[in-house]
């Protein structure tokens, strides 16, 4: 798709959504799906992964994607505030379960997957390791250096992070099996929620969908794939595939 430049988007009205260009970054993909699922139109604004993005920073105060800017309201970059913006703009179909306890469970699951120190944060440390492994020139190291400074990467960090990933994956598997025993195909209650949407996107960091469904550069695909030492319960990928089949478009099909 065509992405608008920051200088062309910042003075427009409606919803502008900064997304990482050219790769299925899970945070960007999840934000895109939230608004897509609710049929909320948006202007996609290009962000370059692993770059400084000075124009985006000057506009929104953020260098990363996603960033949602609605009309003249403050930019929203965190997954929780993006979900709540979408819920306000289009209450139906809701991505929130009914009941306070169920919402606590849903938001807690997404926190374990998408927040600082969670599953994707830890998997990204492995991605940075791989990028360093192929960056032998000073200029080629600029991208991983930027990521390392942002996300606390250090030698050996990825190996230590694998234990945290394993614990989170075990929790997610147990949750899905408990739900299956209750007759549900979803993480919370009996309906599709933001927890299912987020796991569908972030599961690509373990078992990416095939090139025909989720195209990405070969190096990135290698970095996304789970190492042999990290066990992946099949129920996690079965759930992902079911969610895509029922509720979502393909990752870069927008």
Secondary structure as GFF3:
##gff-version 3
##sequence-region A 1 254
A	DSSP	alpha_helix	6	9	.	.	.	ID=ss1
A	DSSP	beta_strand	15	20	.	.	.	ID=ss2
A	DSSP	alpha_helix	26	37	.	.	.	ID=ss3
A	DSSP	beta_strand	43	47	.	.	.	ID=ss4
A	DSSP	alpha_helix	54	60	.	.	.	ID=ss5
A	DSSP	beta_strand	67	70	.	.	.	ID=ss6
A	DSSP	alpha_helix	79	89	.	.	.	ID=ss7
A	DSSP	alpha_helix	100	114	.	.	.	ID=ss8
A	DSSP	alpha_helix	119	134	.	.	.	ID=ss9
A	DSSP	alpha_helix	141	151	.	.	.	ID=ss10
A	DSSP	alpha_helix	157	181	.	.	.	ID=ss11
A	DSSP	alpha_helix	194	202	.	.	.	ID=ss12
A	DSSP	three_ten_helix	203	205	.	.	.	ID=ss13
A	DSSP	alpha_helix	218	224	.	.	.	ID=ss14
A	DSSP	alpha_helix	234	247	.	.	.	ID=ss15
###
